[in-house]
Amino acid sequence: MTFTLTPIGHVRGGRTDAIDDDWGASRATIALDAANFTPDALAGLADFSHAEVIFLFDKVPDEKIETGARHPRNRADWPLVGIFAQRGKNRPNRIGLTTCRIVAVDGLSVEVEGLDAIDGTPVLDIKPVMVEFLPRGDVRQPDWSHELMQGYWVKP
């Protein structure tokens, strides 16, 4: 089965390089495609503090796609884990997901903070964050993942 996804818009501004760390202060705008949407599509979004942004890692070439296990960030001191046990960009369908703070909504634009996607990235969807959709119960993760994330949102 094959699906075709059409971007709803693109990331404008923010960072131009996909560097692994210090994404927290990054501000960017998600510009919806004016040929397919009107400002009504964003009505009510400004009432939420955060949004989940689903996007496409469109700069990852086919030969870099991972389907098995690898060391996160190619660090041999971290365990060999499957691509679905990490959040790297070299995923089979190149789909990224980030929870961002909504800074402003204006017309066909959503300004966000903490989006780890670069300028020009195709955006597939935007969903408001609702407490009822957050994880229920305790969240657990391995120690290596905490180490990996130490500088991801804030410059180390």
N, C-alpha and C positions, 0 to 999 in steps of 0.2 A: 504494500500500500504506500502511495506517495501523496504527500500534501504539498500544496503551494501556499506559502505565506507571503503576504504583501505588507511591507512596512507601513505603519500608520504615520510615521514621520521620521525625523532624524535628530541626532544630538548636534547641537550647535554650540560652539565655544567649549570651555573647559580645557582639558588637556589634549595634546596632539599625539603623545606617545603613551603606549601601554606599559608603563613602568609599574612594577608590582606594588610599591608602597606609597603611603602618604596621600590617600584618596579622600580623606575625611573633609578637608576644606575645599575640595574641588567643586566649583559651581559651573553648571552648564544649563542650557535651555533645551527642552524637547520641543521642536517645532513640528506641529501636525501638518500633514499634507492638505493644503487648501483645496486641492482638486477633489478630495474625498470627504472632507469634514468642514463643519462650521464651528464657531465657538460654542454652540450648544453641546458639543461632544464633551466639553470640559466643565459644564455647568455643575456646580456643587463640589468639585474636586478641591477647591480652596478651603472648604470646611474641614478637611482632613489635614493632619500634621505630616503624614508620610504617605508615600506611594511605592508600590513595587513596580519596577520598570523591567520589562522583559525585552531583551535586545539580541542582536545577532553579532557574533564575533566575525564580521565579514572579512577581516584582514588575515585570518588564519588560512594558509594554503592547504590544499587537500593532503599533501604529503606530510603535514605536521599533525594531522588528526590522530588521536590516540583511541584505541579500542580495548586495550588491555590494562595492564598495571604499569606504573612508573613511580619514580621517586618525586614527590612534590618539589617543584622548582629545581629539579635535577640534583637534589642534595642527597647523596648516598647515606648521610647520617640520619635521614628520615626514612621511615619504612616504605617498602614497595607496596603501593595501594592502587586499587582499580580506579579507572577514570571516574566512575560514579561514586567514589568515596572521597572525592576532592572537587574543588570548584574551578579548576584550571580552564583556560580558554580553548584548549585543543580538544574539545568535546566532539563526539560524533555529529551532532546536529548544530554545533557552534552557538548554542543558546546560552545567554547570560541572564542573570536575575539579580537585581540589587534593590534593597529597601533604602529609599532616599528621603531626606527631609524636603517637604514642599516649601519653597521660599515664596513663590508668587505664581498666580495663574492670570494670564492676560491674553484675551483673544484666543488665538490658536497656539499659545506658548505656555509651557510650564517650566518655571525656573526651579531647579533642584540643587541640593547640596549632597555630596557624597555618592555621586553616580560614578562607578568605575568603568565607564565607557568613554571612548575618545571622540573628538570632533568628527562628525560625519557618520557615526555609527547608526545603522538602521534600527529603529525602535519598532518592536512587534506589538507591544501592548503596554498599558498603564492600568494598574489596579490600586484602589485605595487600601491602605492598611487598616484593618479592623481588628480590635483586640480579640474578638471571637475566632479569628482565623489564625492567631498566633499559636505556637505549640501548647498543647495541654500537657501538664505534668512536667517533670524534670527534663532538661536537655542535657545530654552528655556528649562528649567528644574526646578524642585521644589527645594526649599531651603534645604531640608534634604539631597538631593543628593550632593549639594556643600559641606555640612558639612562632609558627608561620605568620600568624595574624598580629603579632606584637606591633609591627610598624605599618600594617596595611592601611589603617585609617588615620594614624597620627605619625608624623615624622619621628623616627627613633632618635 
